């Protein structure tokens, strides 16, 4: 009876060892896959933000130069250089008010975009 019990115990423990090894290998593989998916997602997001930053910087330099030119031109038309700058500043003042009014919707839309990018 004792011998049968020993055989059964050896059989059970002999099968459990490889099972635990396979579970460990499976969990390590899943962890590696998760790590690579995270790296892929972060690199995708960062590359998008960096390229947008470069584009935004270029656009800002263009807009700044254009604003100075338009301000000088309007100032020449109005007879006073500073008047052109005041007109351009007033236009931007109106734009600021509009952006303040839609700030919450804009913020929520950006937030939703970031979350959907992270989850896909």
Helices and strands as residue ranges (DSSP letters): H 2-78, H 81-101, H 103-119
